[in-house]
Amino acid sequence: MKPVLQLKLGQNLTLTPQLRQAIRMLQLSSQELEAEINLALESNPLLDRVEDMEPPYPSADQSASTQETASASESGSEDSAESYDEPEWSLDDYASTGTSSSQNHDDDRESVIGGTTGSLRDHLFWQLNLTPMSQRDRAIGYALIEAIGSDGYLSEPLDQIRAGLLPEIESSAEEVEVVLHRIQRFDPVGVAARSPSECLCIQLSQFAPSPEMPAEVLALAQKLARDHLEALARFGPDKLAAQLGETCTTMSAAVALLRSLDPRPGAQISTQEVEYVTPDAYVERHRGLWRVTLAPGCRPRLGINRHYESLIGSATKGDAAYLKGQLQEARWLIRSLETRADTVLRVARCIVKHQSAFLEHGPEAMRPLTLREVAEELELHESTISRVTTRKYLHTPRGTFEFKHFFCSGVSTEDGGSASSTAIQAMIRRLVEAEDPRKPLSDAKLTDVLKTEGITVARRTVAKYREAMNIPSSSDRQRLA
């Protein structure tokens, strides 16, 4: 075949360095942000920390009105230490597209590793880096590991993790499931499970029948882990064996196998100490209204070093090029920090607006709220909201909570309204704490009581919420009593 030349038109998006930096800054925690700023101050002579001057950002009250749009045109004049124009680009300018530069994977990975304090995640990251896979799958793997709690369980829904990958990675549910399946087979086996049942099933999948472990024992253990954990705790091995038509010998061997497994695989490795967090925003009562302000560290006061800037005109060609590059880097950083601070403030205010009942009355008043609702209200992309709500903390009169705490799914009520999963969990905890220890409430009874309060929820859902709160089953609570 003869070689031929063809012209091809198409659209392609490459994230600019400014946008990449803004995205990276947005997902940093307050501690990581401070470390990033200190590193920039050490390496860039054009950047200064401004201590004794007016802040180069709008006040908390002004920013609500001035930040209704995500970007503004640049004035073209030289920036001053006292005032900076808003950025000419937005975090959401490209968020709805799926094309990105592969270089972002490295930035995201460094950000994730930098935010890890527990050895469990370090151990999983180490295994991920040694596992042959594409850069795309590796980026998904980092996001999944970031969502694993100290007990080894996945703490976020897969849809939310997928949203956090945008705009760099646009993945399907199947792709995320495939990577999750690989991570679940890392050491410790069963990590990243979404329920105790899944965790035990993953561990059992590593066994093969042997003389010491007959196939019928392994099959029964898998069946119990998959479908009958609650019944096993409620009725006991002997009664359940009769119900399932199994011999007591096989049942005893299967239960012994289950007891040899670890329902909390993360505890094997995680030696994470109590983590002290720095709030990114504060909410307090002011003249009868809830008022949100940013923590000082969320708006670091940085400016341009005028001495080094003045040397650009008289420096040699090579030195002038270096100083100009550092000047541009300093301006990009300041603008990225401004965008980050204003976005955090807007999201915090939106959360408080929707969850004011929680501030007034407590967890049972928490209303359903999703990332999409906030994204649509603020005219931002859902992936931006996901980044802002990760490892950002709001100090309230009821305690300090991660932004993600205020987002939860909803369940329909009999009056046509809805109740959040957080509110239902709080109601379940209240009912359990008030029960007669000698006659604890079963999941079915809890379901009936919730129904009398107007909350229609399946017994399986009640069991899931109870397990999420680490509340033992009714039979276990009775034994403990």
ABEGO torsion letter per residue (X at the ends): XBBBBBBBBBBBBBBBAAAAAAAAAAABBAAAAAAAAAAAAAABAABBBBABBBBABBBAAAAAAAAABABBBBAGBBBBAABBBBBABBAAAAAABABBBAAAAAAAAAAAAAABABAAAAAAAAAAAABBBBAAAAAAAAAAAAABBAAGBBABBAAAAAAAAOAABBBBAAAAAAAAAAAAABOBBGBGBABAAAAAAAAAAABBBBAABBAAAAAAAAAAAAAAAAAAAAAEAAAAAAAAGBBAAAAAAAAAAAAABBABAAAAABABBBBBBBBABBBBBBGGBBBBBBBAAABBBBBBBAAAAAAAAABBAAAAAAAAAAAAAAAAAAAAAAAAAAAAAAAAAAAAAAAAAAAAAEAAABBBBBAAAAAAAAGBBAAAAAAAABGBBBBBAAEBBBAAAABBBBBBBAAGBBBBAAAAAAAAAAAAAABBAABBBBAAAAAAAAAAAGBBBBAAAAAAAAAAAGBBBAAAAAAAX
